[in-house]
Amino acid sequence: MADSATAYTWKTVTSLAEPAMSADTWIGNQCALDADHIAAVYAPRTFTNKPDLMQGGAFAAIVNIASGKVVKLPFTVSLAYFDPSCNTSTHTAAFTAFRDMNDPAKTKTRVVTVNTTGRITGAVVTAGEVTSAVPARDGVIGALGRNLIRLDEAGKATTLATADSPPFDIRVTAQGHPAFLDRHGSSAAHAKLWQGHGEPVVIAFGELGAVDLRQGAAGRVFLTGKPSDVHPKNTGVTVLNAPANTDISTLGRLAVNPVLTPGVRHGLSQIKNAGKGFKNSSTEPQLRPVGAPDTVKASESTTVTSTSITTGEKITQSLQEHPAGNGGAPSPALTGTASPAPRTVAADSRAHDPVDTDRWCSVPRNDVASQALQPTPNQVEWAVDMAVRGELHAKWLTQGGWRDQTGLGTIDPQGLFPLPKLTGGGRIPANILLGVMAQESNLWQAEPGAIPGQMSSPLASYAGFYGHKGDNPTDYWKINWANSDCGYGVGQVTDGMRLAGHEKSGETALAPAVQRGVALDYTVNVAASLYILADKWNEIHESDQTITINDDDASRPENWFAALWNYNLGFNSRSDATKNGNWGLGWYNNPANPAFKQDRLPFMDMTADPTNWPWDAAHPEYWPYEEKVEGWAAWSIDTGFSYATSGRQDWPGESGYATAGFRPAWWSTDADRRAIKPPLDMFCNTHNNCELSNLPHCPDAACYTKYWWHEPNVTWKKDCVSCGHENIKYQTLVAEPGRGYRLQHGTPTCSTDNQGLPSGALIVNSVPDNTTTYSSCGTTGTDNGSFEFTFNSDGLSGPGLGQYEAKGDLYQIGGGYDGHFWYAHTRDSAHLGGDQGAMTVKGTWTLGQNLDGWARVFVQLPDTGAQTQQAHYVIRGVAGGDRDRYLNTHYSKNTWAELGVYHFTSTPKVELTNTADDGTADDDVAFTSIAFQKLPGKPKHLIVAMGDSYSSGEGAGDYSPESDTSHGTNRWNACRRSVNSWGRKVILPDQSSTTGSLADGHSSSVDFQNVTCSGAKTWQLTGGDPSSWGLMGNYHEKTQIDSGVLSSDTTLVMLTIGGNDGDNFTNAVKNCYVIGVCDRKDYTGKADQAVTDTGDLINQIQAQAPYAQIVLMGYPRIVSDQPCVTADFDTLNYLADYVRDKQKAKVEELQRSGTKVAFADPIPTFKSHGICDDDEWINRTVAGPNGDGDFHAGDPANQLPCIPAPGNNICLSLESFHPKNAGTTGYAQVMDQALADIGYKGN
């Protein structure tokens, strides 16, 4: 959202999702009830593939954009383009849902209205299909056929007026009169207004798709686009000079272009020209990729482009990201209540088995013996290219290895599923089958967390595998195996994929080995998908129920329109006509169905809409299934990855980098390509008693069935002269492309390379001994202990009911240590986590021996699947009781991280759950391997570094990856713990090496834990969670005391703290140095409070580490005594001395009360090394970014507590005014001397 009061500074208010549901992408629609409230509809993208979910399975919410509060509504709704619709005069929103749109006896429309609090103010159910429903003062106004109607509280429809075609974009003016658009012929649109009586008046004309009506505040209605013959006077409709398909601000001052995230935007740029450059005479592309775009980093922020309607100025702004807030809390539509019932651990072996042993689908998820290879896009395209010619046979495949899991021996895909013959001859165009797979699976055979080249569980849609249905909202929540459709892999093959004994009605289960082939092997899945698609073609080519398109040439993409309609929705057979009252293709996917926007352009066609076409990918709900598939076939899909045919991964920036998923079909002209979408009247005409101007609004079954389509032919491209052409990449029969390798992320680290672990470490893996990973690491071998999962049960029992929902949020990946790890998503109690949470996953590693002594504990972190900054480990079997340790795991590389040193008195155990205090089901937590290093005794020095940027080493460079990452996103962390920090350079009194080098070498005499964080304020070191997560100074890490690094074993705590309190340091440098004018009185009061709070902090540290020596390090003077720039150096030096004196006095006060604390003063050592001295140890102004977590060029200083660049409102690098490498060395010398002076000896 953005507000004119803040110069339209954009920020993220919340992120809407359902924490129990897996999704590749969440999509949706929204409208404004008033300036502070948004009504929203949201759902996984794949819901658009399921008619029942599309019609009424999406979720609804009211969002307070001022506070960020989200009220999720206790009902589900449609994903139709018009849902929701808002009335800004009544401050209400209407949500629509349809049920059984293809069952003429049951078709119903439900409209629920709610106010800004989320309270339901009305709910009506009526027969027929009511579209574009919007609240009015005395009911609901909508479209029923071409009639503009009002629904009263009883659901009775009263016709207000009759339009030329079904009204859409209905907006209610301040006078309570509905304005709307309707079609005029096949290519024009009217903007009209019904004034409460008589016929609607015409406000304007325009081309279909070139005019829009938008709702503004307080009943304002705006007409945008390119209207002609405009007559807005006395209508309450204002004409704006703004493009159609842009969002308009509530007061009509700003037109905002479609907004896409950087990943989507860059991905679409990869396919922008994929469908161009092909000529009639050649199927080879004329355009070749030149170079490659820049890497899309996690730190790149979302960009919003808009136009000032009053001035015409083009505006480009970055979106300020915020934490997800409670937008991810579960919808009561899922649970039936805002607080789901607590779960318990059942005395049942299933409570510890990651496999759903009670499933009805044939091939399990989370079975280490049932892993699918994630194919490269080249492999999928090759398999399709071979299969459509009947050549996908054993001799071309690389046999053995991961394929041995199927039990089929030699894999022969089209031996199992022979190339089917098409009625009428010809074959399936490769691009059509690839379009189906793009829509169904993104070309994935394995689950989406797997990178092409890795192994994982087979892709089975969450809803389809666990039997979640859209008919009844509570069915989302419960596992109902009886509803499982069991779709697997790239083609989401369902036929024959249930376990024998659990088949659907009329289904015969495939042989178990064949089922495994379909689920685990993309080539077998492609062969099966081809077989099914051919069957859909043949079904509508039977002699007594033929439905053909154009000249029925199977080689032309357009001619598969009806078969794709059948593929998604099914076919009402002629043999059942007596029972059903008719036969043919059902109404829902009919292009004329007003549930789909009537002025839509071809899906993904950038020549039809050069400006806004990327918006299509974010709103697939605007098109019926067959139009989406044809769009992908014509333009390809972005996969996010680039691979050579050999399998070698191309990285962003390398020559040849291109992420288009496949070679699309080709047309002679752009106009021919655009005409892949049929005119709306092709399937709505006299042949099925349908009129575009009077679409179905039937009161009974007998009326409704006549709209099913069963005419023998539909032609919109005569003789198919302008039809598309198949485009095969692998024209020559060749062997299978190579498996993905040289992965930028995802290549495993094998046990033969235990770099980062001390020799002799005892390792406990998270998989059974001798597990074959089918990665480059081979078999895991044996380890030194055991691992067990624990899941909570919902306690339900009965035929076909499952109990362990959390297994649905557990995933396996062929990466990390030794080629396998697990991950889940972090959750707090509001997101179904916690001890009794429905989606809680717990893993426990148990060492196979009793150490009875001291040991250092490590955890292995993979380079993907580990994002949480507060993974909660519990170390059990420790003297004094269990110990909690919270760890930032977002290293983005395979590494071993230390959890600490512990005195074990019984068998060591380490426990990890996906429960996190900031858990919103967005971050991954990885279950990998644990290692134990036996120690000869307690280390003499157990040291903890705490504090702010002056302790973390900000300014000295070389920051640890987990503490310097993801700028501009919700995963931002800029704690910036440097390898060159002074705490690592300290040389202890009895040592000759630095603390850092001893820690890196896993010394038995020294342990060093570092939880410092650049930007930390005093409260961010104390106990208790922050009021909100993501703030500078701790980001999503637990507060430093709560991290678990302190204990009665700790011998030394070193810290700097207090400078950031009240933003004192930032403001002092900004005003005294950058601006050059400041008053010391503005800072001394905040410094006094910071010192008081520091005293309280030191008491808390002593309580956690009662035997530790605490040393509070002061701050240096950062500037010289002699200015060399125009700045107030005197005040800066005065403040350094003032804080030093106050901190020293506070330490002396604590010493008198018995606290074991000392003060170290760096000011003398830094004399002659400030800014403007000959040997500067302090950075001056530094331009960013220097690291992925640093402030980036363009970060506005008015949004963040940062130091602005002189003369500019942008942030300098965090390194500005911090010690350089030489400065941290000087700091270490101060600490060395302080430890010697106080006689610190360690343990």
Secondary structure, 3 states (H helix, E strand, C coil): CCCHHHCCCCECCCCCCCCCCCCCCEEEEEEEEECCEEEEEEEEHHHHHCHHHHHHCEEEEEEECCCCCEEECCCCECCCCCCCEEECCCCEEEEEEEECCCCCCCCEEEEEEEECCCCEEEEEEEECCEEEEEEECCEEEEEECCEEEEECCCCCEEEEEECCCCCEEEEECCCCCEEEEEEECCCEEEEEECCCCCCCEEEEEEECCCEEEEECHHHCEEEEECCECCCCCCCCEEECCCCCCCEECCCCCEEECCCCCHHHHHHHHHHCCCCCCCECCECCCCCCCCCCCCCCCCCCCCEEEEEECCCCCEEEEECECCCCHHHHCCCHHHHCCCCCCCCECCCCHHHHCCCCCCCCECCCCCCCCCCEECCCHHHHHHHHHHHCCCCCCHHHCCCCHHHHHHCCCCCCHHHHCCCCCCCCCCCCCHHHHHHHHHHHHCCCCECCCCCCCCEECECECHHHHHCCCCCCHHHHCCEEHHHCCCCECCCCECCCCECCCCCCCCCCCCCHHHHHHHHHCHHHHHHHHHHHHHHHHHHCCCCCCCCEECCCCCCCHHHHHHHHHHHHHCEECHHHHHHHCCCEECCCCCCCCCCCCCCCCCCCCCCCCCCCCCHHHHCHHHCCHHHHHHHHHHHCCECCCEECCCCEEECCCCCCCCCECCCCCECCCHHHHHCCCCCHHHCCCHHHCCECCECCCCCCHHHHHHHCECCCEECCCHHHCCCCECCCCCCCCCCCCCCCECCCCCCCECCCCCCCCCCCCEEECCCCCCCECCCCCCECCCCCEEEEEEECECCCCCCCEECCHHHHHCEEECCCECCCEEEEEEECHHHCCCCCCCCCEEEEEEECCCCCEEEEEEEEECCCCCCCCCEEEEEEEECCCCEEEEECCCCCCCEEEEEEEEEEEEEEEEEEECECCCCEEEEEEEECCEEEEECCCCCCEEEEEEECHHHHCCCCCCECHHHCECCCCCCCECCCCECCCHHHHCCCCCCCCCHHHHHHCCCCCEEEEECCCCCCCHHHCCCCCCCCCCECCCECCCCCCCCCCCCCCCCEEEEECCCCHHHHHHHHHHHHHHHCCCCCHHHHHHHHHHHHHHHHHHHHHHHHCCCCEEEEECCCCCECCCCCCCCCHHHHHHHHHHHHHHHHHHHHHHHHCCCCEEEECCHHHHCCCCECCCCCCECCCCCCCCCCCCCCCCCECCCCCCCECCCCCEECCCCCCCECHHHHHHHHHHHHHHHHHHCCCCC
